[in-house]
Amino acid sequence: MNFETREQPEWGAELTRQLRRLPLTLRCYEELDSTNTEAKRYAIAGGQVPAVFVAGAQTQGRGRMGRSFYSPEKTGIYLSLLLRMEGELENAVTLTSGAAVATGRAIRQVTGIETGIKWVNDLYYRGRKVCGILAESFLWEDARYVILGVGVNLCTSDFPEELQQRAGSLLDRQGDERTALTARIVSELYHLATRESEENWIEEYRSRSLVLGQEVTYWINGSRRQGVAVEIEADGSLRIRHADGSEERLSSGEITLRLAETN
């Protein structure tokens, strides 16, 4: 564990202790624009990799499809894992769906809460989104990097109006789970992304899926389509069956469906 003390906020020491066995550079901040953005800046500046970036709050948190991710202080977990990839970069859907499994495992281990996955990588609890995952890759000076960003609403209660009907939190009060859950997420992500475990996680992804067997709406090249989600393939892609019996395989994009409050 390589920790740069000049960046350490009050809670950084305990997080350092819990992650001390992992071969990572850890950088903690009270506030950042975005942990994914900071990870990219760090890589471009020649920082040691692998590295993890954790912020107490984000002013420009980012999600998929160019959306923002609401990141208030003290009530959420905002982190990014930066890795250097050797050879060809894995399919983005595979990487993000694996990260959803890793994050769900960590949540279960620390809080006992079971979350469901809305394809590709959003985690839901009681019918509301509680976690978003953003995977980004880039090349710099012949090196290929990947960033896995995770944002978790741990005990956020005061959401902006546009999120009040969709976003939720894992817990209804602040407690001492935040550091332990952060450390567990980092550990699970690291072991999955570095292939230290050859375990096939796709069956767990399928068992957590909220879309299989559900009618879904999706868009391809601006065209709106509907069908039933019938299978999640080994690479994390989603197979859709239309009313006429034809099928389509989605490797990226956006789907919409109504989630029951019991999920």
C-alpha positions as CSV (number, residue, x, y, z in Angstrom):
1,M,0.0,0.0,0.0
2,N,1.4,3.3,-1.1
3,F,-0.3,6.2,0.6
4,E,0.5,9.9,0.0
5,T,0.0,11.6,3.3
6,R,-0.5,15.1,1.9
7,E,-3.9,14.0,0.6
8,Q,-5.1,12.3,3.7
9,P,-8.4,13.5,5.2
10,E,-9.4,12.4,8.7
11,W,-11.0,9.1,7.6
12,G,-8.1,8.2,5.4
13,A,-6.0,6.5,8.1
14,E,-8.6,3.8,8.8
15,L,-9.2,3.2,5.1
16,T,-5.4,2.8,4.7
17,R,-5.3,0.3,7.5
18,Q,-8.1,-1.8,6.0
19,L,-6.5,-1.9,2.5
20,R,-2.9,-2.3,3.7
21,R,-2.6,-5.8,2.2
22,L,-3.5,-4.8,-1.4
23,P,-0.7,-3.6,-3.7
24,L,-2.3,-0.3,-4.4
25,T,-1.6,3.4,-4.3
26,L,-4.4,5.0,-2.2
27,R,-5.3,8.6,-2.5
28,C,-8.1,10.1,-0.4
29,Y,-9.7,13.5,-0.7
30,E,-12.3,15.4,1.2
31,E,-13.7,16.6,-2.1
32,L,-13.0,16.2,-5.8
33,D,-14.7,17.2,-9.1
34,S,-14.8,13.5,-10.0
35,T,-12.7,10.5,-8.9
36,N,-12.7,9.2,-12.5
37,T,-11.3,12.5,-13.7
38,E,-8.7,12.5,-11.0
39,A,-7.7,9.0,-11.9
40,K,-7.1,10.0,-15.5
41,R,-5.1,13.1,-14.4
42,Y,-3.0,10.9,-12.2
43,A,-2.2,8.4,-15.0
44,I,-1.3,11.1,-17.4
45,A,1.1,12.6,-14.8
46,G,2.9,9.2,-14.6
47,G,1.5,8.0,-11.2
48,Q,2.1,4.5,-9.9
49,V,-0.6,2.0,-11.0
50,P,-2.8,0.3,-9.8
51,A,-4.3,3.1,-7.7
52,V,-7.6,3.9,-6.0
53,F,-9.1,7.3,-5.5
54,V,-11.7,8.0,-2.8
55,A,-13.5,11.2,-2.2
56,G,-15.8,12.4,0.6
57,A,-17.9,14.3,-2.0
58,Q,-17.8,15.1,-5.7
59,T,-18.8,18.4,-7.4
60,Q,-19.0,16.9,-10.9
61,G,-19.7,13.3,-10.4
62,R,-20.3,11.5,-13.7
63,G,-22.4,8.5,-14.7
64,R,-23.1,6.7,-17.9
65,M,-24.6,8.3,-21.1
66,G,-23.1,11.7,-20.0
67,R,-25.3,12.0,-17.0
68,S,-24.2,13.5,-13.6
69,F,-24.1,11.5,-10.4
70,Y,-25.3,13.3,-7.3
71,S,-22.5,13.1,-4.8
72,P,-23.1,14.9,-1.5
73,E,-20.7,14.8,1.4
74,K,-20.7,12.2,4.2
75,T,-23.7,10.2,2.9
76,G,-22.2,8.3,-0.1
77,I,-19.2,6.4,-1.3
78,Y,-17.3,7.7,-4.4
79,L,-14.3,5.9,-5.6
80,S,-12.3,4.9,-8.7
81,L,-9.9,2.1,-9.4
82,L,-7.2,2.8,-12.0
83,L,-5.6,-0.2,-13.7
84,R,-3.1,-0.6,-16.6
85,M,-4.3,-3.2,-19.0
86,E,-1.9,-5.5,-20.8
87,G,-2.9,-6.6,-24.3
88,E,-6.4,-6.0,-25.6
89,L,-8.9,-4.3,-23.4
90,E,-11.8,-6.5,-22.3
91,N,-15.2,-5.8,-23.7
92,A,-16.6,-2.8,-21.7
93,V,-19.9,-4.6,-21.0
94,T,-18.0,-7.6,-19.5
95,L,-15.9,-5.3,-17.3
96,T,-18.8,-3.2,-16.0
97,S,-21.1,-6.1,-15.4
98,G,-18.3,-7.8,-13.4
99,A,-17.9,-4.6,-11.4
100,A,-21.6,-4.7,-10.6
101,V,-21.3,-8.2,-9.2
102,A,-18.2,-7.2,-7.1
103,T,-20.0,-4.2,-5.7
104,G,-23.1,-6.2,-4.9
105,R,-21.0,-8.7,-3.1
106,A,-19.3,-6.0,-1.0
107,I,-22.7,-4.5,-0.1
108,R,-24.0,-7.9,1.1
109,Q,-20.9,-8.7,3.1
110,V,-20.9,-5.4,5.0
111,T,-24.6,-4.5,5.3
112,G,-26.4,-7.8,4.7
113,I,-28.4,-6.1,2.0
114,E,-29.1,-7.9,-1.3
115,T,-29.2,-5.7,-4.3
116,G,-30.5,-6.4,-7.8
117,I,-28.8,-5.4,-11.1
118,K,-30.5,-3.5,-13.9
119,W,-28.5,-4.2,-17.0
120,V,-25.7,-3.1,-17.5
121,N,-24.4,-1.9,-14.2
122,D,-26.9,-0.1,-11.9
123,L,-27.7,-1.6,-8.5
124,Y,-31.2,-1.3,-7.1
125,Y,-32.7,-1.8,-3.7
126,R,-36.4,-1.6,-2.9
127,G,-37.1,-0.5,-6.4
128,R,-34.7,2.4,-6.4
129,K,-31.2,3.0,-7.8
130,V,-28.6,3.0,-5.0
131,C,-25.4,2.5,-7.0
132,G,-24.0,3.5,-10.4
133,I,-20.8,2.2,-12.1
134,L,-18.9,4.0,-14.8
135,A,-16.0,2.2,-16.7
136,E,-13.8,4.3,-18.9
137,S,-10.7,3.4,-20.9
138,F,-8.0,5.5,-22.6
139,L,-4.6,5.3,-24.2
140,W,-1.7,7.5,-23.0
141,E,1.9,7.2,-24.4
142,D,1.3,3.6,-25.7
143,A,-0.2,2.5,-22.3
144,R,-3.8,1.4,-22.0
145,Y,-5.7,2.3,-18.9
146,V,-9.1,1.4,-17.5
147,I,-10.9,3.3,-14.7
148,L,-13.7,1.6,-12.7
149,G,-15.8,4.3,-11.0
150,V,-18.3,3.4,-8.3
151,G,-20.9,5.7,-6.6
152,V,-23.0,4.3,-3.8
153,N,-25.9,6.1,-2.0
154,L,-25.2,4.8,1.5
155,C,-27.5,7.0,3.5
156,T,-28.4,9.9,1.3
157,S,-31.9,11.2,2.0
158,D,-32.1,14.7,0.4
159,F,-32.1,14.1,-3.3
160,P,-32.7,16.8,-6.0
161,E,-36.2,16.9,-7.3
162,E,-35.4,15.1,-10.5
163,L,-34.0,12.1,-8.6
164,Q,-36.6,11.8,-5.8
165,Q,-38.7,9.2,-7.6
166,R,-35.8,7.1,-8.9
167,A,-32.9,7.3,-6.4
168,G,-32.7,5.6,-3.0
169,S,-30.2,4.6,-0.3
170,L,-29.0,1.4,1.3
171,L,-29.5,2.7,4.8
172,D,-31.8,5.2,6.5
173,R,-29.2,6.6,8.9
174,Q,-25.5,7.3,9.2
175,G,-23.4,4.7,10.9
176,D,-19.9,3.3,10.8
177,E,-20.3,1.2,7.7
178,R,-18.9,3.7,5.2
179,T,-15.2,3.0,5.6
180,A,-15.7,-0.8,5.9
181,L,-17.9,-0.8,2.7
182,T,-15.4,1.4,0.8
183,A,-12.6,-1.0,1.6
184,R,-14.7,-4.1,0.7
185,I,-15.7,-2.6,-2.6
186,V,-12.1,-1.8,-3.5
187,S,-10.9,-5.3,-2.6
188,E,-13.7,-7.0,-4.6
189,L,-13.1,-4.8,-7.6
190,Y,-9.3,-5.3,-7.5
191,H,-9.5,-9.1,-7.3
192,L,-12.0,-9.3,-10.1
193,A,-10.3,-6.8,-12.4
194,T,-6.8,-8.2,-11.9
195,R,-8.1,-11.8,-12.5
196,E,-6.7,-13.0,-9.2
197,S,-9.8,-15.1,-9.0
198,E,-10.8,-17.2,-12.0
199,E,-14.3,-17.7,-10.6
200,N,-17.0,-17.4,-13.2
201,W,-19.2,-14.5,-11.8
202,I,-21.7,-14.5,-14.7
203,E,-24.1,-16.9,-12.9
204,E,-24.2,-14.5,-9.9
205,Y,-24.9,-11.7,-12.3
206,R,-27.8,-13.5,-13.8
207,S,-29.2,-14.4,-10.4
208,R,-29.2,-10.7,-9.4
209,S,-30.7,-9.5,-12.7
210,L,-33.9,-7.4,-12.5
211,V,-34.5,-7.6,-16.3
212,L,-34.6,-11.3,-17.2
213,G,-38.1,-12.2,-18.2
214,Q,-39.2,-8.6,-18.2
215,E,-40.6,-6.5,-21.0
216,V,-38.0,-3.8,-21.8
217,T,-37.8,-0.7,-24.1
218,Y,-34.4,0.2,-25.6
219,W,-33.0,2.4,-28.3
220,I,-30.6,1.6,-31.2
221,N,-29.4,4.5,-33.5
222,G,-32.3,6.6,-32.3
223,S,-34.9,3.9,-32.9
224,R,-37.2,2.8,-30.1
225,R,-37.7,-0.9,-29.8
226,Q,-39.4,-3.3,-27.3
227,G,-39.0,-7.0,-26.4
228,V,-38.5,-9.4,-23.6
229,A,-35.0,-9.8,-22.0
230,V,-34.4,-13.6,-22.3
231,E,-30.7,-14.1,-21.5
232,I,-27.5,-12.6,-20.3
233,E,-24.7,-14.0,-22.3
234,A,-21.3,-15.1,-20.9
235,D,-19.7,-11.7,-21.9
236,G,-22.5,-9.7,-20.1
237,S,-24.4,-8.8,-23.2
238,L,-28.2,-8.9,-23.2
239,R,-30.4,-11.0,-25.6
240,I,-33.8,-9.5,-26.4
241,R,-36.7,-11.4,-28.1
242,H,-39.2,-9.5,-30.0
243,A,-42.9,-10.2,-30.4
244,D,-42.3,-11.7,-33.9
245,G,-39.8,-14.1,-32.5
246,S,-36.7,-12.3,-33.8
247,E,-33.9,-11.7,-31.4
248,E,-31.3,-8.9,-30.9
249,R,-28.2,-8.8,-28.7
250,L,-27.3,-5.7,-26.9
251,S,-23.7,-5.0,-25.9
252,S,-24.2,-1.5,-24.7
253,G,-26.9,1.2,-24.5
254,E,-29.9,1.9,-22.4
255,I,-33.0,0.0,-21.5
256,T,-36.0,1.1,-19.4
257,L,-38.5,-0.9,-17.4
258,R,-40.7,-0.5,-14.4
259,L,-39.2,-2.1,-11.3
260,A,-41.5,-3.4,-8.5
261,E,-41.1,-1.8,-5.1
262,T,-40.2,-5.2,-3.6
263,N,-37.0,-5.5,-5.6
